[in-house]
Amino acid sequence: MTAQITIIGMGVSPEDLAPRQREIIEAADILVGSQRLLDLFSHLSCQRRIIDNDLEGLYKFIETRMSENKIVVLTSGDPLFFSIGVLLVRRLGARRVQIFPNVSAVAAAFAKLGEPWSETRVVSLHGRDRTGELLRYLSLGETVAVYTDPTHTPAWIAETLLSNALSDISMWVLEELGGPDERVTRITPERARAKTFHDLNLVVLKPDPARQTRSLLFSGMPDDWFSHENGLITKSEIRAISLSRLRLFDRAVFWDLGAGSGSISIEAGQFITRGEIFAVEQSAERIRHIRENRARFCIGNMKAIEARIPDGLTDLPDPDRIFVGGGGEDLEQIIPIVVKRLKPAGIIVINTVLLHNLMAATASLEKLGLEMDTVQVQVNRATAMPFSHRLEALNPVWIISGRKPGPNSQGMLYGQ
C-alpha cells in the first residue's frame, strides 16, 4: 500500500471539524501546521512540525517519515483553496495524499455578508504580488476577495486603490473569522489606509455598479484616450499589429523600451496580469504621462523607469518579450544588449519609420541568429471634407520581429 499523509482543513474554527477528522488528528504520530493551529492540540503527545518559509525542508521532513508515521497536516480553511495542500499534492502526488475539505475563509466571509460568491474573483496576495490581476478585475467591475499577508495588508490594499483612482470601491475587512474576536468592518479606502487590522483577515472589494468601469481596455484603443506629448504615441492601428506580433502571455516579463506615453505597456496589461511590465523612457515629462495612463487604466503590475536605454535595464528581470519603440540613432548598439537578456524563445518587436533603423534592425537580428519577420504598414485615415471624406496618410511604419532560438521555437515565427 502506498504511504499516505492526511491533510485536514480546519475551516475557520475548530468547531468546523467533523468527528471523523478529530479522530484522525488525535491518532496522529506527527502533526504539521502553523503555530496557531498546532496550539489548538497542545494536549496531544504527538510530534509537531511548524510550517515556515522552508518549504523544501518541510517536504523532506514529510517524505522521510511518512512511510512509518501517521502524518496529519492541518490547514486553515479548505486545503486545496489557496493553501499548502496544493503544494503538497504537487510534490507528493495525489495518490499519496488523503484530503478532508472544509469551509474556506471566502465562503465564510460571504456567508457573514449574506451574499452569493459564485462569480467572485479570488486573489491571493499572501506571499506573492498579484496587484495587476487584482486591479484588472476591479476595473472590469468584478467583486474580488483578497487573501492578505503582513505586507499586503488592508491598509496597503486601500493605498493601492487610491493611487489607481479606485476610491469608490466598497471595502469590507473581515478579521478573526470564526474566532472570539471576529469583526466585520465596512470601510472606505480613504479610512482604511490609516487603520491597523488584525493580522488574520480577509478583504472583500466591490466596485459601485453605477460607476464607469474601465472594461474597455483592448488592443488599438483610440489615441486620444491616452495622455501623451504632442502626438508622440504609437498610433492605434500600429499598436494593435505590434501587440499581435509580440504574442504576449499572462506571466510574461515585458520590456517596453522608449515607451513614450506607455500606450503599448497599457494595452499589454490586458494580456499580462501575473507577469511584470516595465516601461522605460528617458523623458521626465513622458514618464509623467506614463504614470497618468497607468493609473487611468489600472495597470498595477507596470513600472515606469526613467532612464536612457540601455541604462536602467541592469536590475530588471530578464524579459520574455521586448518592444522597442524608440532608440533613435543608438538602435544598432541597443539591439545586441537587449537581445542578450532576452529569454530563450523570447520575442523582440521593433517599430521604426526610419530607413536607417530598418536596415540596422534587420541586419542586427539576423547577425544575432534570431528568426526574423518584417512587415510595412501604411495607415490612411478618413478626414471629413465639405461634402465627403478624403484619406490622409500617416507615416509608413516598419514592424520588425525577431524570435530567439529556444524550446518550441522551431518553424515559422507566426506559424505555430
Secondary structure as GFF3:
##gff-version 3
##sequence-region A 1 416
A	DSSP	beta_strand	5	9	.	.	.	ID=ss1
A	DSSP	three_ten_helix	14	16	.	.	.	ID=ss2
A	DSSP	alpha_helix	19	26	.	.	.	ID=ss3
A	DSSP	beta_strand	30	33	.	.	.	ID=ss4
A	DSSP	alpha_helix	35	38	.	.	.	ID=ss5
A	DSSP	three_ten_helix	39	41	.	.	.	ID=ss6
A	DSSP	beta_strand	47	50	.	.	.	ID=ss7
A	DSSP	alpha_helix	55	65	.	.	.	ID=ss8
A	DSSP	beta_strand	71	75	.	.	.	ID=ss9
A	DSSP	alpha_helix	84	92	.	.	.	ID=ss10
A	DSSP	three_ten_helix	94	96	.	.	.	ID=ss11
A	DSSP	beta_strand	97	100	.	.	.	ID=ss12
A	DSSP	alpha_helix	105	113	.	.	.	ID=ss13
A	DSSP	beta_strand	121	124	.	.	.	ID=ss14
A	DSSP	alpha_helix	131	139	.	.	.	ID=ss15
A	DSSP	beta_strand	144	147	.	.	.	ID=ss16
A	DSSP	alpha_helix	154	163	.	.	.	ID=ss17
A	DSSP	beta_strand	170	175	.	.	.	ID=ss18
A	DSSP	beta_strand	183	187	.	.	.	ID=ss19
A	DSSP	alpha_helix	189	192	.	.	.	ID=ss20
A	DSSP	beta_strand	201	206	.	.	.	ID=ss21
A	DSSP	three_ten_helix	223	225	.	.	.	ID=ss22
A	DSSP	alpha_helix	236	246	.	.	.	ID=ss23
A	DSSP	beta_strand	253	257	.	.	.	ID=ss24
A	DSSP	alpha_helix	263	268	.	.	.	ID=ss25
A	DSSP	beta_strand	276	281	.	.	.	ID=ss26
A	DSSP	alpha_helix	284	297	.	.	.	ID=ss27
A	DSSP	beta_strand	302	306	.	.	.	ID=ss28
A	DSSP	beta_strand	321	324	.	.	.	ID=ss29
A	DSSP	three_ten_helix	328	330	.	.	.	ID=ss30
A	DSSP	alpha_helix	331	341	.	.	.	ID=ss31
A	DSSP	beta_strand	347	352	.	.	.	ID=ss32
A	DSSP	alpha_helix	355	367	.	.	.	ID=ss33
A	DSSP	beta_strand	371	377	.	.	.	ID=ss34
A	DSSP	beta_strand	380	384	.	.	.	ID=ss35
A	DSSP	beta_strand	389	393	.	.	.	ID=ss36
A	DSSP	beta_strand	397	403	.	.	.	ID=ss37
###
